[in-house]
Amino acid sequence: MSNEQYQVPTGSGSQAPGGSRNFDAEPPTAMHYLCGDCATRVRLEKGQPIRCGSCGARVLYKERTKRMVQFEAR
């Protein structure tokens, strides 16, 4: 078994100088979900009722992240 661990890639332009990220930026105000009945992409903001705009269903699934996710296996 190797002792190599995942290292975060460097050189991206989204980080502030010094390697720290800018956490002062406002988070996104809306999230996108998928309707469980009609598979429509639904945009919800904070405080909105959890309901599909096209069919009225109340089962919404959060979309999968686009970022790479890596887990360490034993």
Predicted model as a PDB file, atoms N, CA, C, CB and O in Angstrom, pLDDT in the B-factor column:
MODEL        1                                                                  
ATOM      1  N   MET A   1       0.852  -1.170   0.000  1.00 49.00           N  
ATOM      2  CA  MET A   1       0.000   0.000   0.000  1.00 49.00           C  
ATOM      3  C   MET A   1       0.902   1.239   0.000  1.00 49.00           C  
ATOM      4  CB  MET A   1      -0.972  -0.005   1.230  1.00 49.00           C  
ATOM      5  O   MET A   1       1.861   1.293   0.770  1.00 49.00           O  
ATOM      6  N   SER A   2       0.623   2.204  -0.823  1.00 57.00           N  
ATOM      7  CA  SER A   2       1.466   3.394  -0.897  1.00 57.00           C  
ATOM      8  C   SER A   2       1.034   4.422   0.141  1.00 57.00           C  
ATOM      9  CB  SER A   2       1.415   4.006  -2.305  1.00 57.00           C  
ATOM     10  O   SER A   2      -0.119   4.448   0.572  1.00 57.00           O  
ATOM     11  N   ASN A   3       1.972   5.258   0.528  1.00 62.00           N  
ATOM     12  CA  ASN A   3       1.696   6.297   1.514  1.00 62.00           C  
ATOM     13  C   ASN A   3       1.375   7.628   0.860  1.00 62.00           C  
ATOM     14  CB  ASN A   3       2.873   6.456   2.447  1.00 62.00           C  
ATOM     15  O   ASN A   3       1.304   8.649   1.545  1.00 62.00           O  
ATOM     16  N   GLU A   4       1.182   7.639  -0.448  1.00 70.00           N  
ATOM     17  CA  GLU A   4       0.869   8.879  -1.138  1.00 70.00           C  
ATOM     18  C   GLU A   4      -0.555   9.290  -0.817  1.00 70.00           C  
ATOM     19  CB  GLU A   4       1.064   8.730  -2.659  1.00 70.00           C  
ATOM     20  O   GLU A   4      -1.457   8.454  -0.772  1.00 70.00           O  
ATOM     21  N   GLN A   5      -0.752  10.577  -0.595  1.00 73.00           N  
ATOM     22  CA  GLN A   5      -2.076  11.107  -0.319  1.00 73.00           C  
ATOM     23  C   GLN A   5      -2.453  12.091  -1.405  1.00 73.00           C  
ATOM     24  CB  GLN A   5      -2.130  11.774   1.068  1.00 73.00           C  
ATOM     25  O   GLN A   5      -1.595  12.612  -2.117  1.00 73.00           O  
ATOM     26  N   TYR A   6      -3.732  12.336  -1.523  1.00 71.00           N  
ATOM     27  CA  TYR A   6      -4.216  13.309  -2.497  1.00 71.00           C  
ATOM     28  C   TYR A   6      -3.728  14.689  -2.113  1.00 71.00           C  
ATOM     29  CB  TYR A   6      -5.756  13.284  -2.591  1.00 71.00           C  
ATOM     30  O   TYR A   6      -3.821  15.091  -0.953  1.00 71.00           O  
ATOM     31  N   GLN A   7      -3.202  15.420  -3.101  1.00 72.00           N  
ATOM     32  CA  GLN A   7      -2.754  16.784  -2.877  1.00 72.00           C  
ATOM     33  C   GLN A   7      -3.618  17.711  -3.711  1.00 72.00           C  
ATOM     34  CB  GLN A   7      -1.248  16.952  -3.230  1.00 72.00           C  
ATOM     35  O   GLN A   7      -3.902  17.439  -4.877  1.00 72.00           O  
ATOM     36  N   VAL A   8      -4.028  18.796  -3.104  1.00 74.00           N  
ATOM     37  CA  VAL A   8      -4.864  19.765  -3.778  1.00 74.00           C  
ATOM     38  C   VAL A   8      -4.052  20.425  -4.879  1.00 74.00           C  
ATOM     39  CB  VAL A   8      -5.415  20.813  -2.787  1.00 74.00           C  
ATOM     40  O   VAL A   8      -2.942  20.888  -4.618  1.00 74.00           O  
ATOM     41  N   PRO A   9      -4.577  20.484  -6.120  1.00 73.00           N  
ATOM     42  CA  PRO A   9      -3.835  21.116  -7.203  1.00 73.00           C  
ATOM     43  C   PRO A   9      -3.599  22.592  -6.925  1.00 73.00           C  
ATOM     44  CB  PRO A   9      -4.575  20.945  -8.520  1.00 73.00           C  
ATOM     45  O   PRO A   9      -4.474  23.282  -6.402  1.00 73.00           O  
ATOM     46  N   THR A  10      -2.422  23.065  -7.274  1.00 73.00           N  
ATOM     47  CA  THR A  10      -2.096  24.471  -7.100  1.00 73.00           C  
ATOM     48  C   THR A  10      -2.103  25.154  -8.452  1.00 73.00           C  
ATOM     49  CB  THR A  10      -0.731  24.646  -6.405  1.00 73.00           C  
ATOM     50  O   THR A  10      -2.113  24.505  -9.499  1.00 73.00           O  
ATOM     51  N   GLY A  11      -2.096  26.472  -8.408  1.00 64.00           N  
ATOM     52  CA  GLY A  11      -2.039  27.222  -9.656  1.00 64.00           C  
ATOM     53  C   GLY A  11      -3.390  27.679 -10.151  1.00 64.00           C  
ATOM     54  O   GLY A  11      -3.485  28.233 -11.246  1.00 64.00           O  
ATOM     55  N   SER A  12      -4.455  27.460  -9.364  1.00 56.00           N  
ATOM     56  CA  SER A  12      -5.754  27.954  -9.808  1.00 56.00           C  
ATOM     57  C   SER A  12      -5.856  29.441  -9.501  1.00 56.00           C  
ATOM     58  CB  SER A  12      -6.909  27.172  -9.129  1.00 56.00           C  
ATOM     59  O   SER A  12      -5.321  29.904  -8.494  1.00 56.00           O  
ATOM     60  N   GLY A  13      -6.520  30.174 -10.341  1.00 54.00           N  
ATOM     61  CA  GLY A  13      -6.640  31.617 -10.175  1.00 54.00           C  
ATOM     62  C   GLY A  13      -7.718  32.028  -9.197  1.00 54.00           C  
ATOM     63  O   GLY A  13      -7.917  33.223  -8.980  1.00 54.00           O  
ATOM     64  N   SER A  14      -8.429  31.072  -8.593  1.00 52.00           N  
ATOM     65  CA  SER A  14      -9.538  31.431  -7.716  1.00 52.00           C  
ATOM     66  C   SER A  14      -9.105  31.685  -6.284  1.00 52.00           C  
ATOM     67  CB  SER A  14     -10.574  30.351  -7.738  1.00 52.00           C  
ATOM     68  O   SER A  14      -9.923  32.096  -5.462  1.00 52.00           O  
ATOM     69  N   GLN A  15      -7.842  31.453  -5.966  1.00 50.00           N  
ATOM     70  CA  GLN A  15      -7.390  31.668  -4.604  1.00 50.00           C  
ATOM     71  C   GLN A  15      -6.730  33.022  -4.468  1.00 50.00           C  
ATOM     72  CB  GLN A  15      -6.433  30.570  -4.178  1.00 50.00           C  
ATOM     73  O   GLN A  15      -6.135  33.541  -5.412  1.00 50.00           O  
ATOM     74  N   ALA A  16      -6.843  33.581  -3.286  1.00 51.00           N  
ATOM     75  CA  ALA A  16      -6.214  34.864  -3.000  1.00 51.00           C  
ATOM     76  C   ALA A  16      -4.718  34.650  -2.787  1.00 51.00           C  
ATOM     77  CB  ALA A  16      -6.860  35.537  -1.756  1.00 51.00           C  
ATOM     78  O   ALA A  16      -4.305  33.531  -2.485  1.00 51.00           O  
ATOM     79  N   PRO A  17      -3.895  35.688  -2.933  1.00 54.00           N  
ATOM     80  CA  PRO A  17      -2.467  35.540  -2.689  1.00 54.00           C  
ATOM     81  C   PRO A  17      -2.202  35.058  -1.265  1.00 54.00           C  
ATOM     82  CB  PRO A  17      -1.744  36.864  -2.943  1.00 54.00           C  
ATOM     83  O   PRO A  17      -2.878  35.461  -0.318  1.00 54.00           O  
ATOM     84  N   GLY A  18      -1.216  34.197  -1.139  1.00 54.00           N  
ATOM     85  CA  GLY A  18      -0.896  33.663   0.175  1.00 54.00           C  
ATOM     86  C   GLY A  18      -1.538  32.312   0.425  1.00 54.00           C  
ATOM     87  O   GLY A  18      -1.298  31.712   1.472  1.00 54.00           O  
ATOM     88  N   GLY A  19      -2.348  31.812  -0.505  1.00 54.00           N  
ATOM     89  CA  GLY A  19      -2.944  30.489  -0.379  1.00 54.00           C  
ATOM     90  C   GLY A  19      -4.254  30.446   0.372  1.00 54.00           C  
ATOM     91  O   GLY A  19      -4.862  29.378   0.455  1.00 54.00           O  
ATOM     92  N   SER A  20      -4.720  31.549   0.922  1.00 57.00           N  
ATOM     93  CA  SER A  20      -5.990  31.518   1.637  1.00 57.00           C  
ATOM     94  C   SER A  20      -7.128  31.879   0.682  1.00 57.00           C  
ATOM     95  CB  SER A  20      -5.962  32.486   2.848  1.00 57.00           C  
ATOM     96  O   SER A  20      -6.955  32.671  -0.245  1.00 57.00           O  
ATOM     97  N   ARG A  21      -8.266  31.294   0.924  1.00 59.00           N  
ATOM     98  CA  ARG A  21      -9.422  31.560   0.072  1.00 59.00           C  
ATOM     99  C   ARG A  21     -10.183  32.760   0.594  1.00 59.00           C  
ATOM    100  CB  ARG A  21     -10.342  30.334  -0.004  1.00 59.00           C  
ATOM    101  O   ARG A  21     -10.087  33.105   1.772  1.00 59.00           O  
ATOM    102  N   ASN A  22     -10.931  33.387  -0.275  1.00 60.00           N  
ATOM    103  CA  ASN A  22     -11.728  34.544   0.101  1.00 60.00           C  
ATOM    104  C   ASN A  22     -13.109  34.062   0.551  1.00 60.00           C  
ATOM    105  CB  ASN A  22     -11.844  35.555  -1.083  1.00 60.00           C  
ATOM    106  O   ASN A  22     -13.954  33.734  -0.281  1.00 60.00           O  
ATOM    107  N   PHE A  23     -13.337  34.018   1.861  1.00 60.00           N  
ATOM    108  CA  PHE A  23     -14.610  33.556   2.386  1.00 60.00           C  
ATOM    109  C   PHE A  23     -15.569  34.710   2.621  1.00 60.00           C  
ATOM    110  CB  PHE A  23     -14.399  32.791   3.672  1.00 60.00           C  
ATOM    111  O   PHE A  23     -16.671  34.497   3.126  1.00 60.00           O  
ATOM    112  N   ASP A  24     -15.173  35.932   2.263  1.00 62.00           N  
ATOM    113  CA  ASP A  24     -16.042  37.083   2.440  1.00 62.00           C  
ATOM    114  C   ASP A  24     -17.077  37.199   1.327  1.00 62.00           C  
ATOM    115  CB  ASP A  24     -15.217  38.344   2.505  1.00 62.00           C  
ATOM    116  O   ASP A  24     -18.060  37.926   1.472  1.00 62.00           O  
ATOM    117  N   ALA A  25     -16.869  36.491   0.220  1.00 64.00           N  
ATOM    118  CA  ALA A  25     -17.813  36.548  -0.894  1.00 64.00           C  
ATOM    119  C   ALA A  25     -19.135  35.919  -0.462  1.00 64.00           C  
ATOM    120  CB  ALA A  25     -17.239  35.825  -2.150  1.00 64.00           C  
ATOM    121  O   ALA A  25     -19.148  34.956   0.305  1.00 64.00           O  
ATOM    122  N   GLU A  26     -20.240  36.462  -0.954  1.00 62.00           N  
ATOM    123  CA  GLU A  26     -21.551  35.946  -0.580  1.00 62.00           C  
ATOM    124  C   GLU A  26     -21.777  34.573  -1.203  1.00 62.00           C  
ATOM    125  CB  GLU A  26     -22.660  36.918  -1.012  1.00 62.00           C  
ATOM    126  O   GLU A  26     -21.408  34.349  -2.355  1.00 62.00           O  
ATOM    127  N   PRO A  27     -22.379  33.654  -0.454  1.00 64.00           N  
ATOM    128  CA  PRO A  27     -22.690  32.342  -1.020  1.00 64.00           C  
ATOM    129  C   PRO A  27     -23.803  32.482  -2.059  1.00 64.00           C  
ATOM    130  CB  PRO A  27     -23.105  31.343   0.097  1.00 64.00           C  
ATOM    131  O   PRO A  27     -24.524  33.479  -2.067  1.00 64.00           O  
ATOM    132  N   PRO A  28     -23.941  31.500  -2.923  1.00 67.00           N  
ATOM    133  CA  PRO A  28     -25.019  31.586  -3.917  1.00 67.00           C  
ATOM    134  C   PRO A  28     -26.379  31.641  -3.228  1.00 67.00           C  
ATOM    135  CB  PRO A  28     -24.963  30.384  -4.888  1.00 67.00           C  
ATOM    136  O   PRO A  28     -26.611  30.963  -2.227  1.00 67.00           O  
ATOM    137  N   THR A  29     -27.267  32.457  -3.780  1.00 81.00           N  
ATOM    138  CA  THR A  29     -28.567  32.647  -3.136  1.00 81.00           C  
ATOM    139  C   THR A  29     -29.575  31.578  -3.540  1.00 81.00           C  
ATOM    140  CB  THR A  29     -29.115  34.016  -3.473  1.00 81.00           C  
ATOM    141  O   THR A  29     -30.604  31.436  -2.881  1.00 81.00           O  
ATOM    142  N   ALA A  30     -29.312  30.830  -4.596  1.00 88.00           N  
ATOM    143  CA  ALA A  30     -30.261  29.813  -5.046  1.00 88.00           C  
ATOM    144  C   ALA A  30     -29.533  28.501  -5.304  1.00 88.00           C  
ATOM    145  CB  ALA A  30     -31.002  30.279  -6.319  1.00 88.00           C  
ATOM    146  O   ALA A  30     -28.362  28.487  -5.682  1.00 88.00           O  
ATOM    147  N   MET A  31     -30.241  27.410  -5.096  1.00 91.00           N  
ATOM    148  CA  MET A  31     -29.713  26.070  -5.355  1.00 91.00           C  
ATOM    149  C   MET A  31     -30.597  25.409  -6.396  1.00 91.00           C  
ATOM    150  CB  MET A  31     -29.648  25.211  -4.045  1.00 91.00           C  
ATOM    151  O   MET A  31     -31.777  25.733  -6.527  1.00 91.00           O  
ATOM    152  N   HIS A  32     -30.011  24.484  -7.130  1.00 93.00           N  
ATOM    153  CA  HIS A  32     -30.761  23.754  -8.153  1.00 93.00           C  
ATOM    154  C   HIS A  32     -31.004  22.328  -7.673  1.00 93.00           C  
ATOM    155  CB  HIS A  32     -30.002  23.755  -9.512  1.00 93.00           C  
ATOM    156  O   HIS A  32     -30.108  21.675  -7.139  1.00 93.00           O  
ATOM    157  N   TYR A  33     -32.228  21.861  -7.873  1.00 95.00           N  
ATOM    158  CA  TYR A  33     -32.640  20.527  -7.476  1.00 95.00           C  
ATOM    159  C   TYR A  33     -33.322  19.853  -8.656  1.00 95.00           C  
ATOM    160  CB  TYR A  33     -33.579  20.575  -6.243  1.00 95.00           C  
ATOM    161  O   TYR A  33     -33.718  20.520  -9.612  1.00 95.00           O  
ATOM    162  N   LEU A  34     -33.461  18.520  -8.593  1.00 96.00           N  
ATOM    163  CA  LEU A  34     -34.172  17.761  -9.614  1.00 96.00           C  
ATOM    164  C   LEU A  34     -35.460  17.227  -9.021  1.00 96.00           C  
ATOM    165  CB  LEU A  34     -33.299  16.607 -10.166  1.00 96.00           C  
ATOM    166  O   LEU A  34     -35.459  16.662  -7.927  1.00 96.00           O  
ATOM    167  N   CYS A  35     -36.564  17.406  -9.744  1.00 95.00           N  
ATOM    168  CA  CYS A  35     -37.864  16.925  -9.294  1.00 95.00           C  
ATOM    169  C   CYS A  35     -37.888  15.399  -9.368  1.00 95.00           C  
ATOM    170  CB  CYS A  35     -39.011  17.539 -10.148  1.00 95.00           C  
ATOM    171  O   CYS A  35     -37.411  14.811 -10.339  1.00 95.00           O  
ATOM    172  N   GLY A  36     -38.442  14.771  -8.346  1.00 94.00           N  
ATOM    173  CA  GLY A  36     -38.513  13.318  -8.302  1.00 94.00           C  
ATOM    174  C   GLY A  36     -39.561  12.737  -9.228  1.00 94.00           C  
ATOM    175  O   GLY A  36     -39.455  11.570  -9.606  1.00 94.00           O  
ATOM    176  N   ASP A  37     -40.576  13.514  -9.611  1.00 94.00           N  
ATOM    177  CA  ASP A  37     -41.639  12.998 -10.476  1.00 94.00           C  
ATOM    178  C   ASP A  37     -41.398  13.282 -11.954  1.00 94.00           C  
ATOM    179  CB  ASP A  37     -42.960  13.589 -10.066  1.00 94.00           C  
ATOM    180  O   ASP A  37     -41.475  12.373 -12.781  1.00 94.00           O  
ATOM    181  N   CYS A  38     -41.103  14.548 -12.295  1.00 95.00           N  
ATOM    182  CA  CYS A  38     -40.998  14.911 -13.711  1.00 95.00           C  
ATOM    183  C   CYS A  38     -39.561  15.173 -14.163  1.00 95.00           C  
ATOM    184  CB  CYS A  38     -41.835  16.132 -13.984  1.00 95.00           C  
ATOM    185  O   CYS A  38     -39.347  15.476 -15.336  1.00 95.00           O  
ATOM    186  N   ALA A  39     -38.574  15.068 -13.276  1.00 93.00           N  
ATOM    187  CA  ALA A  39     -37.145  15.234 -13.578  1.00 93.00           C  
ATOM    188  C   ALA A  39     -36.816  16.625 -14.121  1.00 93.00           C  
ATOM    189  CB  ALA A  39     -36.704  14.181 -14.581  1.00 93.00           C  
ATOM    190  O   ALA A  39     -35.846  16.781 -14.864  1.00 93.00           O  
ATOM    191  N   THR A  40     -37.602  17.627 -13.763  1.00 94.00           N  
ATOM    192  CA  THR A  40     -37.340  18.999 -14.159  1.00 94.00           C  
ATOM    193  C   THR A  40     -36.325  19.608 -13.207  1.00 94.00           C  
ATOM    194  CB  THR A  40     -38.641  19.829 -14.181  1.00 94.00           C  
ATOM    195  O   THR A  40     -36.323  19.295 -12.017  1.00 94.00           O  
ATOM    196  N   ARG A  41     -35.464  20.475 -13.723  1.00 95.00           N  
ATOM    197  CA  ARG A  41     -34.488  21.178 -12.887  1.00 95.00           C  
ATOM    198  C   ARG A  41     -35.201  22.360 -12.231  1.00 95.00           C  
ATOM    199  CB  ARG A  41     -33.241  21.659 -13.731  1.00 95.00           C  
ATOM    200  O   ARG A  41     -35.739  23.224 -12.923  1.00 95.00           O  
ATOM    201  N   VAL A  42     -35.206  22.400 -10.895  1.00 94.00           N  
ATOM    202  CA  VAL A  42     -35.939  23.398 -10.129  1.00 94.00           C  
ATOM    203  C   VAL A  42     -34.940  24.282  -9.395  1.00 94.00           C  
ATOM    204  CB  VAL A  42     -36.928  22.727  -9.131  1.00 94.00           C  
ATOM    205  O   VAL A  42     -34.015  23.781  -8.757  1.00 94.00           O  
ATOM    206  N   ARG A  43     -35.123  25.596  -9.485  1.00 94.00           N  
ATOM    207  CA  ARG A  43     -34.266  26.562  -8.788  1.00 94.00           C  
ATOM    208  C   ARG A  43     -35.017  27.072  -7.565  1.00 94.00           C  
ATOM    209  CB  ARG A  43     -33.854  27.751  -9.731  1.00 94.00           C  
ATOM    210  O   ARG A  43     -36.105  27.634  -7.682  1.00 94.00           O  
ATOM    211  N   LEU A  44     -34.421  26.870  -6.386  1.00 93.00           N  
ATOM    212  CA  LEU A  44     -35.059  27.306  -5.142  1.00 93.00           C  
ATOM    213  C   LEU A  44     -34.147  28.273  -4.413  1.00 93.00           C  
ATOM    214  CB  LEU A  44     -35.398  26.099  -4.238  1.00 93.00           C  
ATOM    215  O   LEU A  44     -32.936  28.070  -4.330  1.00 93.00           O  
ATOM    216  N   GLU A  45     -34.750  29.330  -3.887  1.00 93.00           N  
ATOM    217  CA  GLU A  45     -34.022  30.273  -3.053  1.00 93.00           C  
ATOM    218  C   GLU A  45     -34.385  30.014  -1.595  1.00 93.00           C  
ATOM    219  CB  GLU A  45     -34.338  31.743  -3.457  1.00 93.00           C  
ATOM    220  O   GLU A  45     -35.346  29.302  -1.305  1.00 93.00           O  
ATOM    221  N   LYS A  46     -33.623  30.588  -0.695  1.00 90.00           N  
ATOM    222  CA  LYS A  46     -33.849  30.393   0.727  1.00 90.00           C  
ATOM    223  C   LYS A  46     -35.230  30.928   1.108  1.00 90.00           C  
ATOM    224  CB  LYS A  46     -32.745  31.087   1.556  1.00 90.00           C  
ATOM    225  O   LYS A  46     -35.589  32.057   0.771  1.00 90.00           O  
ATOM    226  N   GLY A  47     -35.987  30.105   1.809  1.00 90.00           N  
ATOM    227  CA  GLY A  47     -37.307  30.509   2.268  1.00 90.00           C  
ATOM    228  C   GLY A  47     -38.435  30.130   1.331  1.00 90.00           C  
ATOM    229  O   GLY A  47     -39.600  30.231   1.716  1.00 90.00           O  
ATOM    230  N   GLN A  48     -38.135  29.698   0.111  1.00 92.00           N  
ATOM    231  CA  GLN A  48     -39.189  29.300  -0.823  1.00 92.00           C  
ATOM    232  C   GLN A  48     -39.748  27.943  -0.415  1.00 92.00           C  
ATOM    233  CB  GLN A  48     -38.653  29.252  -2.278  1.00 92.00           C  
ATOM    234  O   GLN A  48     -39.025  27.126   0.155  1.00 92.00           O  
ATOM    235  N   PRO A  49     -41.032  27.688  -0.698  1.00 93.00           N  
ATOM    236  CA  PRO A  49     -41.588  26.368  -0.412  1.00 93.00           C  
ATOM    237  C   PRO A  49     -40.939  25.302  -1.301  1.00 93.00           C  
ATOM    238  CB  PRO A  49     -43.117  26.374  -0.614  1.00 93.00           C  
ATOM    239  O   PRO A  49     -40.621  25.556  -2.463  1.00 93.00           O  
ATOM    240  N   ILE A  50     -40.751  24.120  -0.742  1.00 93.00           N  
ATOM    241  CA  ILE A  50     -40.117  23.022  -1.478  1.00 93.00           C  
ATOM    242  C   ILE A  50     -41.186  22.355  -2.326  1.00 93.00           C  
ATOM    243  CB  ILE A  50     -39.435  21.989  -0.508  1.00 93.00           C  
ATOM    244  O   ILE A  50     -41.902  21.465  -1.868  1.00 93.00           O  
ATOM    245  N   ARG A  51     -41.278  22.800  -3.564  1.00 94.00           N  
ATOM    246  CA  ARG A  51     -42.298  22.296  -4.487  1.00 94.00           C  
ATOM    247  C   ARG A  51     -41.835  22.524  -5.918  1.00 94.00           C  
ATOM    248  CB  ARG A  51     -43.669  22.986  -4.238  1.00 94.00           C  
ATOM    249  O   ARG A  51     -41.269  23.571  -6.230  1.00 94.00           O  
ATOM    250  N   CYS A  52     -42.072  21.549  -6.790  1.00 94.00           N  
ATOM    251  CA  CYS A  52     -41.736  21.675  -8.209  1.00 94.00           C  
ATOM    252  C   CYS A  52     -42.681  22.674  -8.857  1.00 94.00           C  
ATOM    253  CB  CYS A  52     -41.811  20.300  -8.930  1.00 94.00           C  
ATOM    254  O   CYS A  52     -43.888  22.646  -8.614  1.00 94.00           O  
ATOM    255  N   GLY A  53     -42.132  23.550  -9.677  1.00 91.00           N  
ATOM    256  CA  GLY A  53     -42.945  24.567 -10.327  1.00 91.00           C  
ATOM    257  C   GLY A  53     -43.786  24.043 -11.471  1.00 91.00           C  
ATOM    258  O   GLY A  53     -44.784  24.669 -11.830  1.00 91.00           O  
ATOM    259  N   SER A  54     -43.413  22.904 -12.060  1.00 92.00           N  
ATOM    260  CA  SER A  54     -44.165  22.412 -13.207  1.00 92.00           C  
ATOM    261  C   SER A  54     -45.219  21.363 -12.845  1.00 92.00           C  
ATOM    262  CB  SER A  54     -43.216  21.837 -14.213  1.00 92.00           C  
ATOM    263  O   SER A  54     -46.312  21.373 -13.411  1.00 92.00           O  
ATOM    264  N   CYS A  55     -44.909  20.457 -11.912  1.00 94.00           N  
ATOM    265  CA  CYS A  55     -45.888  19.408 -11.591  1.00 94.00           C  
ATOM    266  C   CYS A  55     -46.423  19.500 -10.166  1.00 94.00           C  
ATOM    267  CB  CYS A  55     -45.267  18.050 -11.800  1.00 94.00           C  
ATOM    268  O   CYS A  55     -47.417  18.848  -9.846  1.00 94.00           O  
ATOM    269  N   GLY A  56     -45.789  20.294  -9.303  1.00 92.00           N  
ATOM    270  CA  GLY A  56     -46.282  20.468  -7.943  1.00 92.00           C  
ATOM    271  C   GLY A  56     -45.801  19.422  -6.957  1.00 92.00           C  
ATOM    272  O   GLY A  56     -46.218  19.434  -5.799  1.00 92.00           O  
ATOM    273  N   ALA A  57     -44.931  18.515  -7.391  1.00 93.00           N  
ATOM    274  CA  ALA A  57     -44.431  17.471  -6.483  1.00 93.00           C  
ATOM    275  C   ALA A  57     -43.540  18.092  -5.416  1.00 93.00           C  
ATOM    276  CB  ALA A  57     -43.653  16.383  -7.267  1.00 93.00           C  
ATOM    277  O   ALA A  57     -42.942  19.146  -5.629  1.00 93.00           O  
ATOM    278  N   ARG A  58     -43.456  17.430  -4.268  1.00 95.00           N  
ATOM    279  CA  ARG A  58     -42.661  17.955  -3.168  1.00 95.00           C  
ATOM    280  C   ARG A  58     -41.431  17.099  -2.874  1.00 95.00           C  
ATOM    281  CB  ARG A  58     -43.512  18.064  -1.930  1.00 95.00           C  
ATOM    282  O   ARG A  58     -40.823  17.244  -1.814  1.00 95.00           O  
ATOM    283  N   VAL A  59     -41.056  16.214  -3.792  1.00 96.00           N  
ATOM    284  CA  VAL A  59     -39.847  15.396  -3.642  1.00 96.00           C  
ATOM    285  C   VAL A  59     -38.801  15.958  -4.589  1.00 96.00           C  
ATOM    286  CB  VAL A  59     -40.129  13.869  -3.939  1.00 96.00           C  
ATOM    287  O   VAL A  59     -38.915  15.818  -5.807  1.00 96.00           O  
ATOM    288  N   LEU A  60     -37.776  16.597  -4.025  1.00 95.00           N  
ATOM    289  CA  LEU A  60     -36.704  17.187  -4.819  1.00 95.00           C  
ATOM    290  C   LEU A  60     -35.378  16.588  -4.383  1.00 95.00           C  
ATOM    291  CB  LEU A  60     -36.685  18.734  -4.676  1.00 95.00           C  
ATOM    292  O   LEU A  60     -35.143  16.374  -3.194  1.00 95.00           O  
ATOM    293  N   TYR A  61     -34.512  16.319  -5.356  1.00 96.00           N  
ATOM    294  CA  TYR A  61     -33.201  15.750  -5.089  1.00 96.00           C  
ATOM    295  C   TYR A  61     -32.126  16.780  -5.395  1.00 96.00           C  
ATOM    296  CB  TYR A  61     -32.980  14.468  -5.915  1.00 96.00           C  
ATOM    297  O   TYR A  61     -32.205  17.481  -6.405  1.00 96.00           O  
ATOM    298  N   LYS A  62     -31.127  16.876  -4.534  1.00 93.00           N  
ATOM    299  CA  LYS A  62     -30.023  17.794  -4.751  1.00 93.00           C  
ATOM    300  C   LYS A  62     -29.131  17.238  -5.856  1.00 93.00           C  
ATOM    301  CB  LYS A  62     -29.216  18.018  -3.442  1.00 93.00           C  
ATOM    302  O   LYS A  62     -28.846  16.041  -5.901  1.00 93.00           O  
ATOM    303  N   GLU A  63     -28.693  18.135  -6.754  1.00 90.00           N  
ATOM    304  CA  GLU A  63     -27.842  17.704  -7.850  1.00 90.00           C  
ATOM    305  C   GLU A  63     -26.464  17.318  -7.333  1.00 90.00           C  
ATOM    306  CB  GLU A  63     -27.727  18.804  -8.907  1.00 90.00           C  
ATOM    307  O   GLU A  63     -26.003  17.829  -6.312  1.00 90.00           O  
ATOM    308  N   ARG A  64     -25.819  16.417  -8.046  1.00 87.00           N  
ATOM    309  CA  ARG A  64     -24.480  15.976  -7.683  1.00 87.00           C  
ATOM    310  C   ARG A  64     -23.480  17.097  -7.928  1.00 87.00           C  
ATOM    311  CB  ARG A  64     -24.085  14.716  -8.476  1.00 87.00           C  
ATOM    312  O   ARG A  64     -23.627  17.862  -8.881  1.00 87.00           O  
ATOM    313  N   THR A  65     -22.473  17.199  -7.081  1.00 84.00           N  
ATOM    314  CA  THR A  65     -21.468  18.240  -7.205  1.00 84.00           C  
ATOM    315  C   THR A  65     -20.587  18.010  -8.426  1.00 84.00           C  
ATOM    316  CB  THR A  65     -20.617  18.305  -5.946  1.00 84.00           C  
ATOM    317  O   THR A  65     -20.397  16.873  -8.856  1.00 84.00           O  
ATOM    318  N   LYS A  66     -20.052  19.092  -8.982  1.00 84.00           N  
ATOM    319  CA  LYS A  66     -19.163  18.996 -10.135  1.00 84.00           C  
ATOM    320  C   LYS A  66     -17.705  18.859  -9.692  1.00 84.00           C  
ATOM    321  CB  LYS A  66     -19.329  20.225 -11.039  1.00 84.00           C  
ATOM    322  O   LYS A  66     -16.836  18.503 -10.488  1.00 84.00           O  
ATOM    323  N   ARG A  67     -17.447  19.149  -8.405  1.00 88.00           N  
ATOM    324  CA  ARG A  67     -16.086  19.049  -7.889  1.00 88.00           C  
ATOM    325  C   ARG A  67     -15.680  17.597  -7.703  1.00 88.00           C  
ATOM    326  CB  ARG A  67     -15.959  19.802  -6.569  1.00 88.00           C  
ATOM    327  O   ARG A  67     -16.526  16.732  -7.478  1.00 88.00           O  
ATOM    328  N   MET A  68     -14.373  17.331  -7.799  1.00 88.00           N  
ATOM    329  CA  MET A  68     -13.872  15.997  -7.585  1.00 88.00           C  
ATOM    330  C   MET A  68     -13.912  15.667  -6.099  1.00 88.00           C  
ATOM    331  CB  MET A  68     -12.453  15.856  -8.139  1.00 88.00           C  
ATOM    332  O   MET A  68     -13.450  16.453  -5.272  1.00 88.00           O  
ATOM    333  N   VAL A  69     -14.452  14.525  -5.766  1.00 85.00           N  
ATOM    334  CA  VAL A  69     -14.511  14.066  -4.392  1.00 85.00           C  
ATOM    335  C   VAL A  69     -13.744  12.755  -4.337  1.00 85.00           C  
ATOM    336  CB  VAL A  69     -15.993  13.898  -3.891  1.00 85.00           C  
ATOM    337  O   VAL A  69     -14.013  11.831  -5.105  1.00 85.00           O  
ATOM    338  N   GLN A  70     -12.779  12.685  -3.417  1.00 88.00           N  
ATOM    339  CA  GLN A  70     -11.955  11.485  -3.308  1.00 88.00           C  
ATOM    340  C   GLN A  70     -11.944  11.011  -1.872  1.00 88.00           C  
ATOM    341  CB  GLN A  70     -10.520  11.750  -3.802  1.00 88.00           C  
ATOM    342  O   GLN A  70     -11.762  11.808  -0.953  1.00 88.00           O  
ATOM    343  N   PHE A  71     -12.137   9.720  -1.673  1.00 87.00           N  
ATOM    344  CA  PHE A  71     -12.141   9.125  -0.352  1.00 87.00           C  
ATOM    345  C   PHE A  71     -10.949   8.180  -0.235  1.00 87.00           C  
ATOM    346  CB  PHE A  71     -13.475   8.379  -0.081  1.00 87.00           C  
ATOM    347  O   PHE A  71     -10.513   7.581  -1.218  1.00 87.00           O  
ATOM    348  N   GLU A  72     -10.435   8.062   0.976  1.00 90.00           N  
ATOM    349  CA  GLU A  72      -9.318   7.160   1.213  1.00 90.00           C  
ATOM    350  C   GLU A  72      -9.881   5.798   1.597  1.00 90.00           C  
ATOM    351  CB  GLU A  72      -8.365   7.712   2.323  1.00 90.00           C  
ATOM    352  O   GLU A  72     -10.625   5.676   2.569  1.00 90.00           O  
ATOM    353  N   ALA A  73      -9.522   4.780   0.829  1.00 88.00           N  
ATOM    354  CA  ALA A  73      -9.983   3.418   1.101  1.00 88.00           C  
ATOM    355  C   ALA A  73      -8.959   2.692   1.965  1.00 88.00           C  
ATOM    356  CB  ALA A  73     -10.228   2.642  -0.220  1.00 88.00           C  
ATOM    357  O   ALA A  73      -7.757   2.949   1.890  1.00 88.00           O  
ATOM    358  N   ARG A  74      -9.451   1.808   2.760  1.00 81.00           N  
ATOM    359  CA  ARG A  74      -8.550   1.023   3.618  1.00 81.00           C  
ATOM    360  C   ARG A  74      -8.152  -0.256   2.963  1.00 81.00           C  
ATOM    361  CB  ARG A  74      -9.192   0.725   4.949  1.00 81.00           C  
ATOM    362  O   ARG A  74      -7.398  -1.038   3.543  1.00 81.00           O  
TER     363      ARG A  74                                                      
ENDMDL                                                                          
END                                                                             
